[in-house]
Amino acid sequence: MPPAKVSENQCRGYIVPVGGAEEKESNPTILERFLARSGGEQARIAVIPTASRLEDTGSRYEHIFRELGAAQARSLEYHRREDAERGEWLSYLKEATGIFLTGGNQLRISTVLGGTDVARAIRTANANGTTVGGTSAGAAILSEHMIAFGASGSTPRAGMASLAPGFGLTNKVIIDQHFRQRDRIGRLLAALAFNPFAIGIGLDEDTGAFIDGDDVLEVVGSGCITVVDLGELEHSSMDMADEGDAICMTGIKMHLLDHGSRYDLKARTAHPSAHR
């Protein structure tokens, strides 16, 4: 599913995938920045806790965004497909200045909301300037191709990553979360080996990628983002590999970017933080 068309003279809103376990209390840098990009004190935040099975996930984020200064924050409890038909919730979602999807299981998001008016509203809102972000599972669902599940490990192997359709806010990246904490470089490489068109974004915990309307990514948080660029890939053995075989890949470019660093997804160029 390609990104929704951006209207003439309009700029797409920020896309903000977060690697999970973001700091919420003592130093909530990522959530503060998300709120700022969503309108600050005038922000109207819609929280979507569909990925989580915990009853208080949505209300917790409601409280956090209100404490950070949002004018409004409301959790839309989409837990069944019929919930997506609730007109009042859909109206609030369409008027939101920021939409935030919580962590949990990304397949719960896709199976509950995929193909619904809610999914379409999120895509349209972002194309019209609304900031859309998510943490952990909520980050994975944002791109066109989503890593549904897979094995940990540093060596890419055939069958290591299973892909599913995401919301398609961008088709330029494939996102993986809890990246170095759960040793997921192998499965991100395996996912990219199918087609090197996309750029791999591996998000450490408490680390977010703020991707603006010009497709320039800024790193915010205490960890790093691993950028895997297969634009100059010379060889991939994916087409010849049997299930479980190690995959041979040559010509890979990789960047490790910390807070304040930027990456231009169009030009495929990395820029270290200015403080260096």
C-alpha positions in Angstrom: 0.0 0.0 0.0 1.7 3.2 -1.1 1.5 6.4 1.0 -1.6 8.6 0.6 -1.2 11.4 -1.9 -0.2 14.7 -0.4 -2.3 17.6 -1.7 -0.8 20.4 -3.7 0.7 23.1 -1.5 0.4 20.7 1.5 3.2 19.1 3.5 3.0 15.6 4.9 3.0 15.4 8.7 5.9 14.0 10.8 6.1 10.2 11.0 7.6 9.2 14.3 8.5 5.5 15.0 9.9 4.9 18.5 11.9 1.8 19.5 9.9 1.0 22.6 10.5 1.5 26.3 10.6 5.3 25.9 11.2 7.3 29.0 7.8 8.5 30.2 8.5 10.3 33.5 11.9 11.6 34.5 13.1 12.7 31.1 10.3 12.2 28.5 12.3 13.8 25.6 10.7 11.8 22.8 7.1 12.3 24.0 7.8 16.0 24.6 9.1 16.3 21.0 6.1 14.4 19.6 3.8 16.7 21.4 5.6 19.8 20.1 5.3 18.5 16.6 1.6 17.9 17.2 0.8 21.5 18.2 2.2 21.8 21.7 -0.3 23.3 24.1 -3.0 23.4 21.4 -2.4 19.7 20.6 -5.3 17.3 20.3 -3.8 13.8 20.7 -5.5 10.6 19.8 -4.0 7.5 21.5 -4.6 4.1 19.8 -3.8 1.2 22.3 -5.0 -1.6 20.0 -1.6 -3.4 20.1 -1.8 -3.8 23.9 -3.7 -6.3 25.9 -3.3 -4.2 29.1 -6.4 -2.4 30.1 -4.7 0.8 31.3 -2.3 1.4 28.4 -4.5 3.9 26.7 -5.4 5.8 29.9 -1.8 5.9 30.9 -0.8 7.7 27.7 -3.8 10.0 28.0 -2.5 11.1 31.4 1.1 11.5 30.1 0.2 13.7 27.2 -2.1 15.8 29.4 0.7 16.2 32.0 3.1 17.3 29.2 0.6 20.1 28.3 -1.6 18.8 25.6 -5.0 20.6 25.3 -6.7 17.3 24.7 -5.7 13.6 24.9 -8.1 10.8 24.4 -7.6 7.0 24.1 -9.6 5.4 21.3 -10.1 1.8 22.5 -10.2 -0.1 19.2 -10.0 -3.7 20.3 -12.5 -5.3 17.8 -13.1 -4.6 14.1 -16.6 -3.3 14.9 -15.1 -0.7 17.1 -13.7 1.0 14.0 -17.3 1.9 13.0 -17.8 4.2 16.0 -18.6 7.5 14.5 -17.7 9.6 17.5 -14.2 8.1 17.8 -13.6 8.5 14.1 -14.6 12.2 14.2 -12.1 12.8 17.1 -9.4 10.9 15.1 -9.9 13.0 12.0 -9.6 16.2 14.1 -6.5 15.1 16.0 -3.3 17.0 15.5 -1.2 14.0 16.7 -2.0 10.3 16.6 0.0 7.9 18.7 -0.1 4.1 18.6 1.1 2.2 21.6 3.2 -1.0 21.9 2.1 -4.6 22.1 1.6 -6.9 19.1 1.7 -5.2 15.7 -0.5 -8.0 14.2 -3.3 -7.0 16.5 -3.2 -3.5 14.9 -3.2 -4.8 11.4 -5.9 -7.5 12.0 -8.2 -5.1 13.9 -7.7 -1.9 11.9 -6.4 -3.0 8.5 -8.7 -2.0 5.7 -11.0 0.0 8.0 -12.0 3.7 7.9 -9.7 4.2 10.9 -6.7 3.1 8.9 -7.7 5.2 6.0 -8.2 8.2 8.3 -4.7 7.8 9.8 -3.1 7.7 6.3 -5.2 10.7 5.1 -4.4 12.7 8.3 -0.7 12.2 7.9 -0.8 13.2 4.3 -2.6 16.4 5.3 -0.1 17.4 8.0 -1.0 15.4 11.1 1.9 14.0 13.1 1.6 10.2 13.4 3.8 8.1 15.6 4.0 4.9 17.5 6.2 3.0 19.9 7.4 -0.6 19.5 4.5 -2.4 17.7 3.0 1.0 17.0 6.3 1.9 15.2 6.4 -1.3 13.1 2.9 -0.7 11.6 3.7 2.8 10.2 5.6 1.6 7.1 4.2 -0.1 3.9 6.1 -3.3 4.7 6.0 -4.4 8.3 8.1 -7.0 10.1 5.3 -9.1 11.7 7.6 -11.4 13.6 11.0 -13.1 13.4 14.0 -14.6 15.1 16.7 -12.8 17.0 20.4 -13.1 16.0 23.1 -11.2 14.2 23.3 -13.5 11.1 20.6 -13.0 8.5 19.0 -16.3 7.5 16.3 -17.3 5.1 12.9 -17.4 6.9 14.2 -15.2 9.7 11.7 -12.4 9.1 8.0 -12.6 8.2 6.5 -9.5 6.5 3.0 -8.2 6.5 1.3 -5.1 5.2 1.5 -2.0 7.4 -0.4 1.3 7.3 1.8 2.5 4.5 2.5 6.1 5.7 5.9 5.7 4.0 7.3 3.1 1.6 10.9 4.3 2.0 11.7 2.3 5.2 11.3 -1.0 7.0 11.3 -0.5 10.7 12.5 -2.8 13.5 12.3 -1.9 17.2 14.0 -2.9 20.5 16.8 -3.3 18.0 20.1 -3.8 19.8 18.5 -4.8 23.0 17.0 -7.9 21.3 19.7 -8.5 18.7 17.6 -7.9 15.6 20.1 -6.9 13.0 19.8 -10.3 11.3 16.1 -10.2 10.9 16.2 -6.6 9.5 18.8 -7.6 7.0 16.8 -10.7 6.1 13.7 -8.5 5.5 15.7 -6.1 3.3 17.2 -8.9 1.3 13.8 -9.6 -0.3 14.0 -6.2 -2.0 16.7 -3.5 -1.4 14.4 -0.7 -2.4 13.6 0.3 1.2 16.1 1.5 3.9 16.3 -0.4 7.1 15.7 1.6 10.3 16.7 -0.3 13.5 15.4 1.6 16.6 17.0 1.2 20.0 14.8 1.5 23.0 14.1 5.1 24.2 15.0 6.3 20.7 12.8 7.8 18.1 13.1 8.8 14.4 11.3 12.1 13.6 10.8 11.9 9.8 9.7 15.2 8.4 7.8 16.0 5.2 11.0 16.1 3.2 11.9 12.6 4.3 14.8 13.8 6.6 15.1 11.7 9.7 16.3 13.2 13.0 17.3 11.0 15.9 15.8 11.8 19.3 16.5 9.8 22.5 19.2 8.1 24.6 20.1 5.3 22.1 21.1 5.0 18.5 19.3 4.3 15.2 21.0 1.8 12.9 20.4 2.7 9.3 20.9 -0.1 6.8 21.2 1.1 3.2 21.1 -1.6 0.4 21.0 1.0 -2.4 24.4 -0.2 -3.7 23.8 -3.9 -3.0 26.1 -6.0 -5.2 24.8 -9.5 -4.4 22.2 -11.2 -2.3 21.8 -15.0 -2.1 18.2 -14.8 -0.8 16.8 -16.3 -4.1 19.0 -19.4 -3.6 18.8 -19.9 0.1 16.8 -22.7 1.8 15.0 -22.2 5.0 17.5 -21.4 7.8 20.4 -20.9 5.4 22.7 -17.9 6.1 22.3 -15.2 3.5 25.3 -13.7 1.7 25.0 -10.0 1.0 27.7 -7.7 -0.3 27.8 -3.9 -0.8 25.9 -3.0 2.3 26.2 0.5 3.9 25.4 1.0 7.5 25.2 4.0 9.8 24.9 4.3 13.6 23.2 7.6 14.5 22.8 9.1 17.9 20.7 12.0 19.3 20.6 15.0 17.0 22.0 13.1 14.0 20.1 13.2 10.7 19.6 11.0 7.7 18.2 12.1 4.4 16.1 9.2 3.1 16.0 10.6 -0.5 19.7 11.4 -0.9 20.7 8.4 1.4 23.2 10.6 3.2 24.0 10.6 7.0 24.8 13.8 8.9 26.3 13.5 12.5 24.9 15.7 15.3 26.0 19.3 15.1 27.4 19.1 18.6 30.3 17.0 17.2 
